Amino acid sequence: MALSVKNITKIYNGQKAIDNVSFEIKSGEIVGFLGPNGAGKTTTMKIISCFIPSTSGETTVCGINVNENPLEVKKKVGYLPEHNPLYMEMHVKEFLLFIASIHEIKNKAERVSEIIKLVGLEKEQHKKIEMLSKGYKQRIGLAQAMMHNPEVLILDEPTSGLDPNQLVEIRKLIKEFGKEKTVLLSTHIMQEVEAICDRVIIIKDGKIVADDGVSTIQEKNKATELIHVEFDKEIAKKELEMINGVSRVKSIDKTSWLIESSSSNDLRSTIAKFAAKKELLILTLKKEEDKLEDIFKKLTN
């Protein structure tokens, strides 16, 4: 197991920041770590990356205990904290060469050039860090986290401040990294989780309230089924309300409807039979998925 967290608790001044948290992550998994501000995400990440110790419990990275052998763990972990610490007066390439030296990387010039290309910093590599936008500073932070080719990558709000084009590029980079490595990703952007994560862990008040695949969490927390249907001509609302299994009908326009059902059966086949009987042509018939954002609100409110 690449990452194992067992019953960890962290107490600050008598208050539990995290309370008996446990989870495991395999190699090749990208896991979204979600929760409202103050839920315990950053504290958990700092414990895994050896920045702070837990009050109790056990954490191992690639089988190495973080308390017993923190230096070996740090060789296995790449960490991008929420507030990305950089030496602003240094040039980009100079800073990354410095990071490579800290990790005692052989052929460091070659590795730095490789990382610069990987995160898209070729044009900025000779500029001072203080001159760059927040988006490029995030890329530098990601570059330093990946410099030593770690087994586990821990990212706290990695896409903060990026424009839409940069978002796509960084997400692609994280997804590529996650094919062979382990990624634990904290973010408030739910679309990001749906786009790149295999699994989601949701934490609230220091306790885990959900831990499962993205689609599984959506399915488990689905209260009703919502179908969007569009016909080629107008139809009365009351006719749709009479379809077996329909609990509510909402008009989008004269030919387009949102149909809600609490039935466990897929309502689309029933709607298709109804349309055939009424000699209606179906232009759209799709199931609306519950958004992860709505589920997040439900589980953390």
TIDRENGU-915642 format. One line per field, with one value per residue (C-alpha): residue number from 1; y, z, x. Coordinates in Angstrom, 1 decimal. Each point is the difference from the previous one (the first is absolute). Last residue first. Layout:
REM residues N
nr = (NUM | ...)
Y = (Y | ...)
Z = (Z | ...)
X = (X | ...)
END
This chain:
REM residues 301
nr = (301 | 300 | 299 | 298 | 297 | 296 | 295 | 294 | 293 | 292 | 291 | 290 | 289 | 288 | 287 | 286 | 285 | 284 | 283 | 282 | 281 | 280 | 279 | 278 | 277 | 276 | 275 | 274 | 273 | 272 | 271 | 270 | 269 | 268 | 267 | 266 | 265 | 264 | 263 | 262 | 261 | 260 | 259 | 258 | 257 | 256 | 255 | 254 | 253 | 252 | 251 | 250 | 249 | 248 | 247 | 246 | 245 | 244 | 243 | 242 | 241 | 240 | 239 | 238 | 237 | 236 | 235 | 234 | 233 | 232 | 231 | 230 | 229 | 228 | 227 | 226 | 225 | 224 | 223 | 222 | 221 | 220 | 219 | 218 | 217 | 216 | 215 | 214 | 213 | 212 | 211 | 210 | 209 | 208 | 207 | 206 | 205 | 204 | 203 | 202 | 201 | 200 | 199 | 198 | 197 | 196 | 195 | 194 | 193 | 192 | 191 | 190 | 189 | 188 | 187 | 186 | 185 | 184 | 183 | 182 | 181 | 180 | 179 | 178 | 177 | 176 | 175 | 174 | 173 | 172 | 171 | 170 | 169 | 168 | 167 | 166 | 165 | 164 | 163 | 162 | 161 | 160 | 159 | 158 | 157 | 156 | 155 | 154 | 153 | 152 | 151 | 150 | 149 | 148 | 147 | 146 | 145 | 144 | 143 | 142 | 141 | 140 | 139 | 138 | 137 | 136 | 135 | 134 | 133 | 132 | 131 | 130 | 129 | 128 | 127 | 126 | 125 | 124 | 123 | 122 | 121 | 120 | 119 | 118 | 117 | 116 | 115 | 114 | 113 | 112 | 111 | 110 | 109 | 108 | 107 | 106 | 105 | 104 | 103 | 102 | 101 | 100 | 99 | 98 | 97 | 96 | 95 | 94 | 93 | 92 | 91 | 90 | 89 | 88 | 87 | 86 | 85 | 84 | 83 | 82 | 81 | 80 | 79 | 78 | 77 | 76 | 75 | 74 | 73 | 72 | 71 | 70 | 69 | 68 | 67 | 66 | 65 | 64 | 63 | 62 | 61 | 60 | 59 | 58 | 57 | 56 | 55 | 54 | 53 | 52 | 51 | 50 | 49 | 48 | 47 | 46 | 45 | 44 | 43 | 42 | 41 | 40 | 39 | 38 | 37 | 36 | 35 | 34 | 33 | 32 | 31 | 30 | 29 | 28 | 27 | 26 | 25 | 24 | 23 | 22 | 21 | 20 | 19 | 18 | 17 | 16 | 15 | 14 | 13 | 12 | 11 | 10 | 9 | 8 | 7 | 6 | 5 | 4 | 3 | 2 | 1)
Y = (21.0 | -2.3 | -3.0 | 2.0 | 2.7 | -2.6 | -1.8 | 3.2 | 0.7 | -3.6 | 0.7 | -2.5 | -1.4 | 1.0 | -3.0 | 0.7 | 0.0 | 2.7 | 0.3 | -2.5 | -0.2 | -0.1 | -2.4 | -0.1 | -3.8 | 0.4 | 2.8 | -2.1 | -2.9 | 2.2 | 1.5 | -3.5 | -0.9 | 3.2 | -0.6 | -2.2 | -2.0 | 0.8 | 2.4 | 3.4 | 1.7 | 3.5 | 1.2 | 3.1 | 1.1 | 1.5 | 0.6 | 3.2 | 1.1 | -1.2 | -1.4 | -1.9 | -3.4 | -1.8 | -3.5 | -2.0 | -3.8 | -0.8 | 2.8 | 2.2 | 3.0 | 0.0 | 0.4 | 2.8 | 2.0 | 0.3 | -0.7 | 2.2 | -1.3 | -1.7 | -1.2 | 0.8 | -2.1 | 0.7 | -2.8 | 0.4 | -3.0 | 0.7 | -0.1 | -0.6 | -0.2 | -3.6 | 0.5 | 3.2 | -1.7 | -3.0 | 2.3 | 1.7 | -3.2 | -0.3 | 1.6 | 2.1 | 1.6 | 0.0 | 1.8 | 3.2 | 2.2 | -1.2 | -2.1 | -1.3 | -2.6 | -0.3 | -2.6 | -0.3 | 3.7 | 1.9 | 1.7 | -0.5 | 1.3 | 3.1 | 0.6 | 0.1 | 2.9 | 0.3 | -2.0 | -2.4 | -2.6 | -3.2 | -1.5 | -3.5 | -0.8 | -2.0 | 1.4 | 2.8 | 2.0 | 0.1 | 1.2 | 2.7 | 1.2 | 0.0 | 2.0 | 2.4 | 0.6 | 0.3 | 2.5 | 2.0 | 0.5 | 1.1 | 2.4 | -1.1 | 1.7 | -3.1 | -3.1 | -1.8 | 0.5 | -2.2 | -2.6 | -3.2 | -2.1 | -3.5 | -2.1 | 3.1 | 0.8 | 2.3 | 3.1 | -0.6 | 2.3 | 2.6 | 0.0 | 0.3 | 3.1 | 1.4 | -0.6 | 1.7 | 3.0 | 0.0 | 0.3 | 2.7 | 2.1 | 0.4 | 2.9 | -1.1 | -3.3 | 1.8 | -0.9 | -2.4 | -3.0 | 1.9 | -1.0 | -3.7 | -0.1 | -2.5 | -2.5 | -2.9 | 2.3 | 1.4 | -3.5 | -1.3 | 3.0 | -0.5 | -3.7 | 0.7 | 2.7 | -2.4 | -2.8 | -1.8 | 1.3 | 0.8 | 1.0 | 3.3 | 0.4 | -0.5 | 2.7 | 2.4 | -0.8 | 0.8 | 3.4 | 0.9 | -1.1 | 2.3 | 2.9 | 0.8 | 3.1 | -1.5 | -3.0 | -2.1 | -1.3 | -1.0 | 0.8 | -3.1 | -2.3 | -2.0 | -3.2 | -2.7 | -3.1 | -3.0 | 1.8 | 1.7 | -3.5 | -0.9 | 3.2 | -0.6 | -3.5 | -0.9 | 2.6 | -0.3 | -3.9 | -1.4 | -2.6 | 2.1 | 2.9 | -1.0 | 1.8 | -1.2 | 1.2 | 2.6 | 3.7 | 0.2 | 1.5 | 3.1 | 0.7 | -3.7 | -0.1 | -2.3 | 2.2 | 3.2 | -1.5 | -0.9 | 3.5 | 1.5 | -2.0 | 0.5 | 1.4 | 3.6 | 1.2 | -2.4 | -3.5 | -1.9 | -2.3 | -1.2 | -3.2 | -0.8 | -3.7 | -1.6 | -1.4 | -0.8 | 2.3 | -0.9 | 1.8 | 0.7 | 3.1 | -0.3 | 3.7 | 2.8 | 3.5 | -1.2 | 2.9 | -0.2 | 2.7 | -1.7 | -3.8 | -2.2 | -3.4 | -2.8 | -3.3 | -1.6 | 1.9 | -2.2 | 1.2 | -1.9 | -3.4)
Z = (6.1 | -1.0 | -1.5 | -1.8 | -1.2 | -1.4 | -1.7 | -1.7 | -1.2 | -1.3 | -2.4 | -0.1 | -3.6 | -2.3 | -2.0 | -3.7 | -2.6 | -2.7 | -3.4 | 0.7 | -2.8 | 1.2 | -1.4 | 3.3 | 0.4 | -1.1 | 2.5 | 2.9 | -1.0 | 0.1 | 3.3 | 1.5 | -1.4 | 1.6 | 3.5 | 1.2 | 2.8 | 3.7 | 0.0 | 1.6 | -3.3 | -1.2 | -3.6 | -1.4 | -3.1 | -3.5 | -2.6 | 1.3 | 2.0 | 3.0 | 1.7 | 3.2 | 0.7 | 3.3 | 1.4 | -3.2 | 0.5 | -2.3 | -2.5 | 1.1 | 0.7 | -3.7 | -1.1 | 2.6 | -1.5 | -3.4 | -3.1 | -2.5 | -3.0 | -0.9 | 3.5 | 2.6 | 3.0 | 3.0 | 2.6 | 3.8 | 2.3 | 3.6 | 3.3 | -1.4 | 2.8 | -0.7 | -3.8 | 0.2 | 2.5 | -2.3 | -3.0 | 1.8 | 1.5 | 3.8 | 3.3 | 1.8 | 3.4 | 1.2 | 3.3 | 0.8 | 0.1 | -3.5 | -2.4 | -3.5 | -1.6 | -3.8 | -2.5 | -3.5 | -0.3 | -3.2 | -1.5 | 2.8 | 2.5 | -2.1 | -0.6 | 3.8 | 0.4 | 3.8 | -0.3 | 1.9 | -2.1 | 1.2 | -2.9 | -0.2 | -2.8 | -3.2 | -1.8 | 2.5 | -1.7 | -3.3 | 1.9 | 1.8 | -3.4 | -1.6 | 2.9 | -0.3 | -3.8 | 0.3 | 2.9 | -1.9 | -2.8 | 2.4 | 1.9 | 3.1 | 3.4 | 2.1 | -2.1 | 2.7 | 2.9 | 2.4 | -2.1 | 1.5 | -2.5 | 1.0 | -1.6 | -0.5 | -3.3 | 1.8 | -1.8 | 0.3 | 3.0 | -1.4 | -3.4 | 1.7 | 1.9 | -3.2 | -1.8 | 2.9 | -0.5 | -3.7 | 0.9 | 2.6 | -2.7 | -0.3 | 0.8 | 3.5 | -1.4 | -1.8 | -3.7 | -1.7 | 0.1 | -1.2 | -3.6 | 0.7 | 3.1 | -1.4 | 2.8 | -1.8 | -1.8 | 3.2 | 1.5 | -2.8 | 0.1 | 3.8 | -0.4 | -2.6 | 2.2 | 3.0 | -1.6 | 3.4 | 2.4 | 3.5 | 1.1 | 1.3 | -3.3 | -2.1 | 2.1 | -0.7 | -3.7 | 0.2 | 1.5 | -2.6 | -2.8 | 1.3 | 0.9 | 3.7 | 1.8 | 0.6 | 2.0 | -0.1 | 2.6 | -1.5 | 2.4 | -0.5 | 0.4 | -3.0 | 1.4 | -1.8 | 2.2 | -0.3 | 1.0 | 2.8 | 1.4 | 0.3 | 2.0 | 2.2 | 1.2 | 3.3 | -0.1 | -3.6 | 0.1 | -3.3 | -1.9 | -3.2 | 2.2 | 3.5 | 2.5 | 3.5 | 2.7 | 2.7 | 0.5 | -3.7 | -0.8 | -2.1 | -3.3 | -0.6 | -3.4 | 1.3 | 3.1 | -2.2 | -2.2 | 2.9 | 1.4 | -3.4 | -0.3 | 3.6 | -0.5 | 0.6 | -3.4 | -1.4 | -1.1 | -2.9 | -0.6 | -3.6 | -0.6 | -3.1 | 0.2 | -1.8 | 3.1 | 2.6 | 2.5 | 3.6 | 2.4 | 3.8 | 2.0 | 3.8 | 0.6 | -1.9 | 1.3 | 3.5 | 2.5 | 3.3 | -1.1 | -3.4 | -0.2 | -3.0 | -0.3 | -2.3 | 0.0 | -2.8 | -3.1 | -2.7 | -3.2 | -2.8 | 1.1)
X = (-23.6 | 2.9 | -1.8 | -2.8 | 2.4 | 2.4 | -2.9 | -1.1 | 3.6 | 0.3 | -2.8 | -2.8 | -0.1 | -2.9 | -1.2 | -0.5 | -2.7 | 0.3 | -1.7 | -2.8 | -2.6 | -3.5 | -2.6 | -1.9 | 0.6 | 3.6 | 0.6 | -1.5 | 2.2 | 3.1 | -1.1 | -0.2 | 3.4 | 1.5 | -1.5 | 2.9 | -1.5 | 0.7 | -3.0 | 0.4 | -0.6 | 0.5 | -0.8 | 1.7 | -1.8 | 0.6 | -2.8 | -1.6 | 3.0 | 1.9 | -3.2 | 0.3 | -1.6 | -0.2 | -0.5 | 0.1 | 0.0 | -3.0 | -0.5 | -3.0 | 2.2 | 1.0 | -3.6 | -0.6 | 2.9 | -1.8 | 2.1 | 1.7 | 1.9 | 3.3 | 0.5 | 2.8 | 0.7 | 2.3 | -0.3 | 0.6 | 0.2 | -0.5 | 1.9 | 3.4 | 2.6 | 1.1 | 0.1 | 2.1 | 2.4 | 0.3 | 0.7 | 2.9 | 1.4 | -0.2 | 0.8 | -2.7 | -0.4 | 3.6 | 0.4 | 1.9 | -3.0 | -1.0 | 2.2 | -1.0 | 2.3 | -0.6 | 1.1 | 1.3 | 0.7 | 0.7 | -3.0 | -2.6 | 2.5 | 0.8 | -3.7 | -0.3 | 2.4 | 0.7 | 3.2 | 2.2 | 1.8 | 1.6 | 1.9 | 1.7 | 2.3 | -0.1 | -3.1 | -0.2 | 2.8 | -2.0 | -3.1 | 2.0 | 1.4 | -3.4 | -1.5 | 2.9 | -0.6 | -3.8 | 0.4 | 2.6 | -2.5 | -2.8 | 2.3 | 1.8 | -0.3 | -0.4 | 0.7 | 2.0 | -2.3 | 2.0 | 1.8 | 1.6 | 2.0 | 1.1 | 2.7 | 2.2 | 1.9 | 2.5 | -1.1 | -3.8 | -0.6 | 2.4 | -1.8 | -3.4 | 1.2 | 1.4 | -3.3 | -1.8 | 2.3 | -1.0 | -3.7 | 0.7 | 1.6 | 3.8 | 2.3 | 0.7 | 1.4 | 2.8 | 0.0 | 2.4 | -2.4 | -3.1 | -0.1 | 0.7 | -2.3 | -2.6 | -0.3 | 1.8 | 2.4 | 1.3 | 0.1 | 2.2 | 2.4 | 0.3 | 0.7 | 2.8 | 1.6 | -0.3 | 2.0 | 0.0 | -2.6 | 1.2 | -3.6 | 1.3 | 2.0 | -3.2 | -1.7 | 2.9 | -0.2 | -3.7 | 0.7 | 2.6 | -2.3 | -2.8 | 2.3 | 0.4 | -1.3 | -3.4 | 1.3 | -3.2 | -2.4 | -3.4 | -2.7 | -2.3 | 3.0 | 1.4 | 1.6 | 2.0 | 0.4 | 2.3 | 3.3 | -2.0 | -0.9 | 3.6 | 0.7 | -3.0 | 1.1 | -1.7 | -2.8 | -0.9 | 0.0 | 1.3 | -2.2 | -0.2 | -1.1 | -1.2 | -2.2 | -0.9 | -2.3 | 0.4 | 0.9 | 1.1 | 3.3 | 0.5 | 1.8 | 0.5 | -1.8 | -2.8 | -0.4 | -0.1 | -2.6 | -2.3 | 0.3 | -0.7 | -3.3 | -1.2 | -3.5 | 1.1 | -1.2 | -2.6 | 1.0 | 1.4 | 3.0 | -0.1 | 1.8 | 2.1 | 0.9 | 3.0 | 1.5 | -2.6 | -1.5 | -1.1 | -2.3 | -0.4 | -0.8 | -0.5 | -0.8 | 1.7 | 0.4 | -1.0 | 0.1 | 1.9 | 2.5 | 0.5 | -0.8 | 0.8 | -1.5 | 1.0 | -1.9 | 2.0 | 1.3 | 1.5 | 1.6 | 1.7 | -1.5)
END
